């Protein structure tokens, strides 16, 4: 009996039918294109198009997966520290941003509605909460939504809110970020917002300083006493430095959108009409000494440039 004939798969024992070779070639080409696309997407730095505000830093990744930050970030929105713009920009670029001035989940739609200014917003929140809307979310609505899926929370709320939030998000720690501008410039910006002229010749300089302070009690030294809270500081001007810092921790949105800036000042600030800049350094120091009696400014003076200054260290 002769040697057994080699067994061949039926598809290999015949010549390809007309069109099969072309189909196989096209299928192979599609596979190559697909895997090239996947590779390109996986290695993408999450930079959006120039019209969607470029994000230049990659968040923390592990094995190709986003790594949640080790803490929940809380932004203490102090008046006239670019807080509305910081909140708005972050909600447009990143996921799980939960702010009084905007949330990630509806940021794109809000941006389209706010193009003509806040007065033109007529969303469901505006109808049920006069004076508020989805770009200015009331605290009652924020509390109703909850904070359990937030990586970054911002509010203009009273200081006790942060202690309550720190208890709600356990076991995650709460890291508070307090914005600290150059103090005299910050004081003058508050004066302008209140439509007041700082009186350099006022016999009661302490009264002149305090008359311009706006919601300065949003910060309290007691914040750092809670066992689940740490407090950091940062210079909010320009905002891109802080946004870049947070880009190391927050997850980029699938679809980013440009932030629509809406002016919050009731009138343009004219620094040439501010008398303090023409006064001697000794006068400015006297004003600073008064400001240093206020816990918020004392904290900023102590924190800026220290290891707790977010922008003085690398993330």
C-alpha positions in Angstrom: 0.0 0.0 0.0 1.5 3.4 -1.0 2.2 6.3 1.4 -0.9 8.1 2.6 -1.6 11.3 0.6 -1.2 14.5 2.5 -4.5 15.9 3.8 -5.1 19.5 2.7 -7.8 22.0 3.9 -10.6 22.2 1.4 -9.9 25.9 0.8 -6.3 25.1 0.0 -7.0 22.3 -2.4 -8.6 24.5 -5.1 -7.8 27.7 -6.9 -9.5 30.8 -5.5 -12.8 31.6 -7.1 -13.1 34.9 -9.1 -13.2 37.8 -6.7 -12.0 36.0 -3.6 -8.5 37.3 -3.9 -9.7 40.9 -4.3 -12.0 40.5 -1.2 -9.2 39.1 0.9 -6.9 41.9 -0.2 -9.5 44.6 0.7 -10.2 42.9 4.1 -6.5 42.8 5.0 -6.2 46.5 4.0 -9.1 47.4 6.3 -7.5 45.5 9.2 -4.2 47.3 8.7 -6.0 50.7 8.6 -8.1 49.8 11.7 -5.1 48.9 13.8 -3.2 51.9 12.7 -6.2 54.1 13.8 -6.4 52.4 17.2 -2.7 52.8 17.7 -2.9 56.5 16.8 -5.9 57.0 19.1 -4.3 55.2 22.0 -1.1 57.3 21.8 -3.1 60.5 21.4 -2.2 63.1 24.0 -5.8 64.1 24.3 -5.1 67.4 22.6 -8.2 68.9 21.2 -8.3 71.0 18.1 -7.2 74.6 18.2 -10.8 75.8 18.2 -11.4 73.6 21.3 -8.7 75.0 23.5 -5.5 72.8 23.4 -4.8 70.6 26.4 -1.1 70.1 26.4 -0.6 67.7 29.2 -1.6 64.1 29.5 -3.5 62.9 32.6 -2.1 60.0 34.7 -2.4 56.8 32.9 -1.6 53.2 33.8 -1.8 50.3 31.4 -3.6 52.6 28.9 -6.3 53.4 31.5 -7.1 56.7 33.2 -6.0 56.8 36.9 -8.4 58.6 39.2 -6.7 61.3 41.3 -5.9 60.2 44.8 -8.0 63.0 46.2 -11.1 65.1 45.4 -10.2 68.6 44.6 -12.1 71.5 46.0 -11.8 75.0 44.5 -12.6 77.8 47.0 -14.0 80.4 44.7 -12.8 83.7 46.2 -14.3 86.9 44.7 -12.3 88.4 41.8 -9.8 85.6 41.4 -10.9 84.4 38.0 -12.9 81.6 39.6 -15.8 81.7 37.1 -13.4 81.4 34.2 -11.4 78.6 35.8 -14.6 76.7 36.5 -15.9 77.3 33.0 -12.7 76.3 31.2 -12.3 73.1 33.3 -15.9 72.0 32.7 -15.4 72.4 29.0 -12.1 70.4 28.8 -12.5 67.8 31.5 -14.9 65.2 32.9 -16.3 65.1 36.4 -16.0 68.8 37.0 -18.9 69.9 39.4 -19.0 73.7 39.9 -21.3 76.5 40.9 -20.3 78.1 37.5 -20.7 74.9 35.4 -20.7 71.1 35.2 -18.9 68.9 32.7 -22.0 66.9 31.8 -23.8 69.8 30.2 -21.0 72.2 29.5 -21.2 72.0 25.7 -24.8 72.9 25.6 -24.4 75.7 28.2 -21.6 77.2 26.1 -23.9 77.3 23.1 -26.7 79.0 25.1 -24.4 81.6 26.9 -23.0 83.0 23.6 -25.2 86.1 24.1 -24.7 86.6 27.8 -26.2 85.2 31.0 -29.4 87.2 30.6 -30.3 85.1 27.5 -30.2 81.8 29.4 -33.7 80.4 29.8 -33.0 76.8 30.8 -34.9 74.6 33.3 -32.9 75.8 36.3 -33.5 79.5 35.4 -37.2 78.8 35.3 -37.4 77.1 38.7 -34.6 79.2 40.4 -34.8 82.9 39.4 -31.3 84.4 39.3 -29.7 81.1 38.6 -29.1 78.8 35.5 -26.8 76.0 34.4 -23.9 78.4 34.3 -24.7 79.5 37.8 -26.0 76.5 39.7 -27.7 77.1 43.1 -26.3 75.2 46.0 -29.6 73.4 46.6 -29.4 71.9 43.1 -25.7 71.0 43.6 -26.5 69.2 46.8 -29.4 67.4 45.1 -27.1 66.2 42.4 -24.5 65.1 44.9 -20.7 65.0 44.7 -20.0 61.3 44.6 -18.9 61.3 41.0 -16.9 64.6 41.1 -13.1 64.9 40.8 -13.2 68.7 41.1 -15.7 70.8 43.0 -16.0 74.6 43.0 -18.3 76.8 44.9 -18.7 80.3 46.4 -20.3 78.7 49.4 -19.7 79.5 53.1 -16.7 77.8 54.6 -18.8 75.1 56.4 -19.7 73.5 53.1 -16.2 72.1 52.7 -16.3 70.3 56.1 -19.7 68.7 55.1 -18.3 67.7 51.7 -15.2 66.2 53.3 -17.4 63.9 55.4 -19.6 63.0 52.4 -16.7 61.8 50.1 -14.9 59.6 52.6 -12.7 57.6 52.3 -11.4 60.0 49.6 -9.4 63.0 51.1 -10.5 66.5 50.1 -7.7 68.8 48.8 -8.8 72.5 48.8 -7.3 74.9 46.3 -7.3 78.5 47.5 -6.5 81.2 44.9 -4.2 84.0 46.0 -3.7 87.1 43.9 -1.2 89.9 44.5 -3.1 91.4 47.5 -3.2 95.1 46.6 -4.3 94.4 43.1 -6.9 92.0 44.4 -8.2 94.7 46.8 -8.5 97.3 44.0 -10.3 94.7 41.8 -12.9 94.2 44.6 -13.3 98.0 44.9 -14.0 98.2 41.2 -16.5 95.4 41.4 -18.4 97.2 44.2 -18.2 100.4 42.2 -16.2 102.1 44.9 -13.1 104.3 44.7 -10.4 103.5 47.2 -9.8 106.7 49.2 -6.1 107.0 49.8 -6.6 110.2 51.9 -9.2 108.6 54.2 -8.3 109.2 57.8 -9.5 105.7 58.7 -7.4 103.6 56.3 -8.7 100.3 57.9 -12.3 101.3 57.1 -11.3 102.1 53.5 -9.7 98.7 53.1 -12.5 96.8 54.7 -15.2 98.7 52.7 -13.9 97.0 49.5 -13.7 93.4 50.8 -16.2 91.1 49.2 -17.2 87.7 50.7 -13.7 87.4 52.2 -15.1 85.0 54.7 -15.3 82.2 52.2 -11.9 81.2 53.4 -11.3 80.2 57.1 -8.3 78.8 58.9 -10.7 76.2 60.3 -10.8 74.5 56.9 -7.3 73.0 57.6 -8.4 71.6 60.9 -10.7 68.9 59.5 -8.9 65.5 59.5 -10.0 64.8 55.9 -8.9 68.2 54.4 -5.6 69.6 53.2 -5.3 73.2 52.0 -3.2 74.4 49.1 -2.8 77.7 47.3 -2.1 78.9 43.8 -1.8 82.1 41.8 -4.9 82.2 39.5 -3.5 84.8 37.0 -3.1 83.7 34.3 -5.5 80.8 34.6 -3.7 78.6 32.1 -1.0 77.8 34.6 -3.6 76.3 37.0 -5.5 74.6 34.1 -2.2 73.0 32.9 -1.6 71.8 36.5 -5.0 70.2 36.8 -4.6 68.6 33.3 -2.3 66.1 35.0 -5.2 64.8 37.2 -8.5 65.3 35.4 -9.7 63.2 32.6 -10.2 65.0 29.2 -13.7 65.1 27.8 -14.6 63.1 24.7 -15.7 66.3 23.0 -14.1 69.6 24.3 -15.5 73.0 23.5 -14.2 76.6 23.7 -15.1 78.5 26.8 -17.4 81.5 26.1 -16.1 84.3 28.4 -18.8 86.5 29.8 -17.7 89.7 31.5 -18.6 89.7 35.2 -17.3 93.2 36.1 -20.1 95.8 36.2 -17.7 98.4 34.7 -14.2 98.2 33.2 -11.4 98.7 35.6 -9.2 101.8 35.0 -6.0 101.4 37.0 -4.9 104.9 36.1 -7.6 106.3 38.4 -6.5 104.2 41.4 -4.6 106.5 43.7 -2.7 103.8 45.5 -0.3 103.1 42.6 1.0 106.7 42.9 1.6 106.5 46.6 5.0 105.7 48.2 5.9 102.2 49.1 5.5 103.0 52.8 1.8 103.7 52.2 1.3 100.5 50.3 3.0 98.7 53.2 0.6 100.3 55.6 -2.3 98.9 53.5 -0.7 95.5 53.4 -0.3 95.5 57.2 -4.0 96.1 57.5 -4.8 93.3 55.0 -2.5 90.9 56.9 -4.9 91.0 59.8 -7.5 89.2 57.7 -7.1 85.4 57.8 -7.4 84.9 54.0 -4.6 87.3 53.2 -2.5 86.0 56.1 -2.9 82.5 54.7 -1.9 83.5 51.2 1.2 85.3 52.5 2.3 82.2 54.4 1.4 79.7 51.6 2.6 81.3 48.4 6.1 80.1 47.6 5.9 77.3 50.1 5.6 73.5 49.5 1.8 74.0 49.6 1.9 76.4 46.6 0.6 74.2 43.7 2.4 76.1 41.0 5.7 76.3 42.8 6.0 72.5 42.6 5.6 69.9 39.9 2.6 67.6 40.0 
